[in-house]
Amino acid sequence: MNSIIRKLFYAMPIPMRYGIRRIIYFPADIFRDKKLLMPPKGLIFTGSGDYLKVGQNFFNHFQKYGRLTPDSKVLDIGSGIGRMAIPFTPYLSSEGRYEGFDIVKKGVDWCTKNISSQFPNFNFKLIPLHNDLYNHSTEDKAASLRFPYSENYFDFVFLTSVFTHMMPDDVENYIVEIRRVLQRDKICFCTFFILDEKSKTSMSQNGLKNFPHDFKNYSLMDRDVKEANVAYDKEFLYSLFEKHQLQITHFIRGNWSGVTPGDLNEHQDILIIKKI
Ligand SMILES: C[S@@+](CC[C@H](N)C(=O)[O-])C[C@H]1O[C@@H](n2cnc3c(N)ncnc32)[C@H](O)[C@@H]1O
């Protein structure tokens, strides 16, 4: 999206954004294959790209780094409209468990109606929290949320394109909560926009994204809609994980900044985190 279109898009009230999407994709959605487990395109509010392909690619990454088994207990933080959940449906056994939560009702409702109805070990919760981009209906903050799950329950936790929409206090609280609900030695897979010397130098010249508004530990793409896109200083982020006894085992660079990406060739940077 070029920057003028992005500005216009962000300036619209949230329901108008959703409404425009519904109208644009209406013709394609009428003729879609209704047997496919996926939402109509007009309902997908969680990013562009091929919905099924992106989900399958990430599922392959989760298998590579997450030490998944069919009996895994998986937590999908910011589960959106089910893009990451769908590839797990043929994989998890009836002993396995999939929990997702999100702040947007539309996505949680679609997942409950279309995924949980067929796969009862998949559960999606609505936790309404304020977000500049996604939810203006409450002032409740992610910084105060206690995840509604018990200690040491999950053996795999992931966030795809969620920390990229969250401010520092909120991110820190989620790190604390991830540590609490994750079993020891198990993995959290999460994506970020990470600012180091290379990405900072490259992004304004060669980047697919740029973060010109520098607030020291983090930078923003848009000052007015802060949570539309947030990038984090690498040292700050690493110190947060260290402070909460989570070990970063891999940093896999994405292509957003124009620096040559790592082998997964994703848009966002990926951190693989282990609870120690
Ligand atoms: C770009 S979408 C990605 C959705 C999903 N993870 C995926 O990859 O398809 C970002 C999602 O994060 C959710 N989100 C934003 N802030 C959140 C928060 N504090 N807690 C949980 N979800 C949040 C949004 O509602 C939205 O569904």
The ligand as a Gaussian input file, in Angstrom:
#p B3LYP/6-31G(d) Opt

LIG

0 1
 C       -2.122000      -8.733000      11.164000
 S       -3.304000      -9.533000      12.143000
 C       -2.616000     -11.165000      12.275000
 C       -3.633000     -12.196000      12.674000
 C       -3.115000     -13.627000      12.789000
 N       -2.083000     -13.734000      13.780000
 C       -2.617000     -14.093000      11.449000
 O       -1.387000     -14.155000      11.261000
 O       -3.444000     -14.366000      10.593000
 C       -3.034000      -8.879000      13.765000
 C       -3.993000      -9.453000      14.778000
 O       -3.575000      -9.116000      16.091000
 C       -4.730000      -8.848000      16.853000
 N       -4.297000      -8.096000      18.033000
 C       -3.874000      -6.820000      18.111000
 N       -3.543000      -6.511000      19.376000
 C       -3.750000      -7.633000      20.117000
 C       -3.597000      -7.968000      21.479000
 N       -3.162000      -7.086000      22.378000
 N       -3.898000      -9.224000      21.877000
 C       -4.336000     -10.146000      21.000000
 N       -4.518000      -9.881000      19.682000
 C       -4.232000      -8.646000      19.259000
 C       -5.627000      -8.131000      15.886000
 O       -6.957000      -8.087000      16.300000
 C       -5.416000      -8.962000      14.625000
 O       -6.301000     -10.051000      14.569000

